[in-house]
């Protein structure tokens, strides 16, 4: 078993693995990451191999000090400094022109790099002790559910990771929000753990939504992603009728709204707290995977605040199975 509780000794061991070109899964406030030395192209290659991740899908560089961004990214706009000052450490990833020190494999050949500073003591200590930025996507097979607990990593990747640092459950439970700065405008590439509205209030302008690119410039931009191994669809009259003969697991936001003999029912947040709902989303979908059900039906929610990020994950999960019908 390669899961160890995170403490000073095990984090030091994990940092040695990173420096020697190995892979470490570690907790952040968003989800667990699969990390390698972000300046070591051979080490980064292992991330793509273990996840079975397409080489055209870029990674995020994680840093432990705000000042490090100057080593890896180029920008000259005070609004970016405002975002860094207010939201780092935190669930905000910035996509900016990269410096030459960043290997092309990290950025999938793009001239930009996605970079963030996680708000998690274990992650920050690991990066500091490694003395290098850590390239890390979510620690799961490509296209599957993101892990919010150490055992989720073990279930998905098995012994392909040199060490899994167990830091308990991730408190946000959704990946970071990704924003790209391009030609004076800010673009929302992926909604996440920081709301679009909070970012817009800080930079005093609207985030644009349609930066066209021939290939992804950051993670999470593909049309389907984040999918459980069991079929998942939105809960409505059509889907309920279609799967009435199946064992159904239902995921509601706050309360049961349909009287029906479902095989399993889960509530994201009885109090309609979107932060709680986000933190529980992947966990409950992982739980459904272990239960004796045939299909998952989920209640759509309003796309405001963190609801935008929750629905982004659900739409991409559903699209994987909808495209097969």
C-alpha positions in Angstrom: 0.0 0.0 0.0 1.5 3.3 -1.1 -0.8 5.6 1.0 0.9 7.3 3.9 -0.6 9.9 6.3 0.9 13.3 5.5 3.3 14.6 8.2 6.7 16.3 8.1 8.5 13.0 7.6 6.4 11.7 4.8 6.3 15.0 3.1 10.1 15.1 3.2 10.1 11.6 1.6 7.6 12.7 -1.0 9.7 15.8 -1.9 12.7 13.5 -2.4 10.6 11.4 -4.8 9.7 14.5 -6.7 13.3 15.7 -7.0 14.3 12.2 -8.2 11.8 12.3 -11.1 9.0 10.3 -9.4 5.3 10.8 -9.0 3.5 11.8 -5.8 -0.3 12.2 -5.3 -1.0 15.0 -2.8 -4.0 16.9 -1.4 -4.9 20.4 -2.3 -8.0 22.4 -1.3 -9.6 21.6 -4.7 -8.8 17.9 -5.5 -5.9 15.5 -5.1 -3.1 16.2 -7.7 -0.7 13.8 -9.4 2.6 15.7 -9.1 6.0 15.6 -10.8 8.9 18.0 -11.0 7.5 20.6 -13.4 10.9 21.5 -14.8 11.8 17.8 -15.5 10.3 16.8 -18.9 11.0 13.1 -18.4 9.2 13.2 -15.0 6.3 15.1 -16.5 6.0 12.5 -19.2 5.1 9.9 -16.5 2.0 11.9 -15.6 0.6 11.5 -19.1 1.5 7.8 -19.2 -0.1 7.0 -15.8 -3.2 9.0 -16.4 -3.5 8.0 -20.1 -3.9 11.7 -20.7 -3.7 13.1 -24.2 -0.4 14.9 -24.9 -2.3 17.9 -26.2 -3.9 18.6 -22.8 -1.8 21.0 -20.8 -0.9 20.7 -17.1 -1.0 23.3 -14.3 2.3 24.3 -12.5 1.8 24.6 -8.7 4.0 27.0 -6.8 4.5 27.8 -3.1 5.3 31.5 -3.2 3.6 34.3 -5.1 7.0 35.6 -6.3 7.8 32.4 -8.1 5.3 33.4 -10.9 7.9 35.8 -12.3 10.2 32.8 -13.0 7.6 31.0 -15.1 5.2 33.6 -16.5 5.4 36.9 -18.3 2.8 39.7 -17.8 2.5 43.4 -17.2 -0.9 44.3 -16.0 -1.8 45.4 -12.5 -5.1 43.5 -12.6 -3.2 40.3 -12.6 -1.4 41.4 -9.5 -4.7 42.2 -7.9 -5.9 38.7 -8.6 -2.7 37.1 -7.2 -2.8 39.3 -4.1 -6.5 38.6 -3.4 -6.9 34.9 -4.4 -3.5 33.3 -3.9 -3.1 30.9 -2.3 -6.4 29.6 -3.5 -8.4 27.9 -6.3 -7.5 30.3 -9.1 -5.3 29.3 -12.0 -3.9 31.9 -14.4 -2.9 31.2 -18.0 -0.1 33.6 -19.1 2.7 33.7 -21.6 5.4 31.3 -20.4 9.2 31.9 -19.9 11.7 29.6 -21.6 12.4 27.7 -18.4 9.0 25.9 -18.6 9.2 22.7 -20.6 7.0 22.4 -23.6 5.5 19.1 -22.4 3.9 21.0 -19.5 2.2 23.4 -21.8 1.5 20.9 -24.6 3.5 23.1 -26.9 1.5 26.2 -26.1 3.3 29.5 -25.6 1.3 30.0 -22.4 1.5 28.3 -19.0 -1.3 27.6 -16.4 -0.1 28.4 -12.9 -1.5 28.5 -9.4 -0.6 28.6 -5.7 -2.7 26.1 -3.8 -4.2 27.0 -0.4 -3.3 23.8 1.4 -0.6 23.4 4.0 0.5 19.9 2.8 0.7 21.0 -0.9 2.7 24.1 0.0 5.1 22.2 2.2 5.7 19.6 -0.5 6.4 22.2 -3.1 8.8 24.1 -0.8 10.7 20.9 0.2 10.9 19.8 -3.4 12.3 23.3 -4.3 10.6 23.2 -7.7 7.2 23.9 -9.2 5.1 20.8 -9.3 3.2 20.0 -12.5 -0.1 18.3 -11.4 -3.4 17.4 -13.0 -6.0 15.6 -10.9 -4.8 12.2 -9.6 -7.1 9.9 -11.6 -7.3 8.2 -15.0 -8.1 10.7 -17.7 -11.8 11.5 -18.1 -12.8 9.8 -14.9 -14.0 11.3 -11.6 -11.6 13.6 -9.8 -10.3 12.4 -6.5 -11.2 14.2 -3.3 -9.8 11.6 -0.9 -6.6 9.5 -0.9 -8.6 6.2 -1.4 -10.1 7.7 -4.6 -6.5 8.0 -6.0 -5.7 4.4 -5.0 -8.9 3.2 -6.7 -8.1 4.9 -10.0 -4.3 4.7 -10.3 -3.4 1.7 -8.0 0.3 1.3 -7.5 1.4 3.4 -10.5 2.1 6.3 -8.1 5.2 6.2 -6.0 3.5 7.7 -3.0 0.1 9.0 -2.1 0.0 11.6 0.7 -3.2 11.2 2.7 -4.4 14.6 3.9 -8.0 13.8 4.3 -10.9 15.1 2.3 -10.4 18.1 0.1 -12.5 21.0 1.5 -13.5 22.6 -1.9 -13.9 19.4 -3.9 -13.9 21.1 -7.4 -10.9 21.9 -9.5 -9.6 25.5 -9.7 -11.2 28.2 -11.8 -9.0 28.9 -14.8 -8.6 32.4 -16.3 -6.5 33.3 -19.3 -5.2 36.8 -19.9 -4.9 37.5 -23.6 -4.5 40.8 -25.5 -5.8 42.9 -22.6 -8.9 40.7 -21.9 -9.6 38.0 -19.4 -11.2 34.7 -20.5 -12.9 32.1 -18.3 -11.5 28.8 -19.5 -12.9 26.6 -16.8 -15.3 27.5 -13.9 -14.2 26.1 -10.6 -13.8 26.6 -6.9 -13.7 30.4 -7.2 -16.8 32.1 -8.6 -16.8 34.1 -11.8 -18.5 36.9 -10.0 -15.7 37.3 -7.4 -13.1 37.5 -10.1 -15.0 40.1 -12.1 -15.5 42.2 -9.0 -11.7 42.2 -8.4 -10.6 43.2 -12.0 -13.7 45.4 -12.5 -14.6 43.9 -15.9 -16.5 40.9 -17.3 -14.8 37.6 -18.0 -15.1 36.7 -21.7 -16.3 33.2 -22.4 -15.2 32.3 -25.9 -11.5 32.5 -26.4 -11.1 30.4 -29.6 -8.1 28.1 -29.8 -7.4 25.1 -32.0 -6.3 23.1 -28.9 -6.7 23.4 -25.2 -4.6 26.0 -23.4 -5.5 24.7 -20.0 -7.1 21.6 -18.4 -10.8 20.9 -18.4 -11.6 22.4 -21.8 -12.5 19.2 -23.6 -16.2 18.5 -24.3 -16.5 15.6 -21.9 -14.7 14.8 -18.8 -15.1 14.1 -15.0 -17.3 11.0 -15.7 -18.2 8.1 -13.4 -17.9 4.6 -14.8 -21.6 4.2 -14.5 -23.9 6.0 -17.0 -25.0 9.4 -15.8 -27.9 11.6 -17.1 -29.9 14.6 -15.9 -33.0 13.8 -14.0 -36.2 14.7 -15.9 -39.4 12.9 -17.0 -37.7 11.5 -20.1 -34.7 10.0 -18.3 -36.9 8.7 -15.5 -39.2 6.9 -17.9 -36.4 5.6 -20.0 -34.6 4.0 -17.0 -37.6 3.0 -15.0 -36.7 -0.7 -15.2 -33.2 0.0 -14.0 -31.7 0.4 -10.5 -31.4 4.2 -10.3 -29.2 6.3 -8.1 -30.3 9.9 -7.8 -28.3 13.0 -6.8 -30.4 15.9 -5.6 -29.1 19.4 -4.6 -31.0 19.8 -1.4 -34.1 17.7 -1.1 -36.0 14.8 -2.7 -38.5 16.2 -5.2 -39.8 13.0 -6.8 -41.6 10.2 -4.9 -40.1 7.1 -6.5 -38.5 3.9 -5.4 -34.9 4.8 -6.2 -32.2 2.3 -5.4 -30.1 5.1 -3.8 -30.6 8.8 -3.1 -27.9 11.3 -2.1 -28.3 15.0 -1.1 -25.5 17.4 -2.0 -26.5 20.0 0.6 -29.7 19.9 2.7 -29.2 23.7 3.4 -28.6 24.5 -0.3 -25.0 25.6 0.5 -23.2 25.5 -2.9 -19.8 25.2 -1.2 -21.0 22.1 0.6 -22.6 20.8 -2.6 -19.3 21.3 -4.5 -17.3 19.6 -1.8 -19.6 16.5 -1.9 -20.1 16.2 -5.7 -17.2 14.0 -6.6 -17.3 12.1 -3.3 -21.0 11.1 -3.9 -20.3 10.1 -7.5 -17.4 7.9 -6.3 -19.8 6.4 -3.8 -22.4 5.6 -6.5 -19.7 3.7 -8.5 -19.4 1.3 -5.6 -23.2 0.7 -5.2 -25.5 -1.8 -6.9 -27.1 0.6 -9.3 -27.3 0.7 -13.1 -27.6 4.4 -13.8 -27.1 7.8 -12.1 -29.6 10.6 -12.5 -28.7 14.1 -11.3 -30.9 17.2 -10.6 -29.8 20.2 -12.7 -29.1 23.3 -10.6 -28.9 27.1 -11.3 -25.7 28.2 -13.0 -24.8 31.0 -10.6 -21.8 31.3 -8.3 -20.4 27.8 -7.7 -23.4 26.4 -9.4 -21.7 27.3 -12.7 -18.7 25.0 -11.9 -20.9 22.2 -10.5 -23.0 22.2 -13.7 -19.9 22.4 -15.9 -18.7 19.1 -14.3 -22.1 17.4 -14.6 -22.7 18.5 -18.2 -19.3 17.1 -19.2 -19.9 13.8 -17.4 -23.4 13.5 -18.9 -22.1 14.3 -22.4 -19.8 11.3 -22.4 -22.8 9.0 -22.2 -25.3 11.1 -24.2 -23.0 11.0 -27.2 -23.2 7.2 -27.1 -27.0 7.0 -27.4 
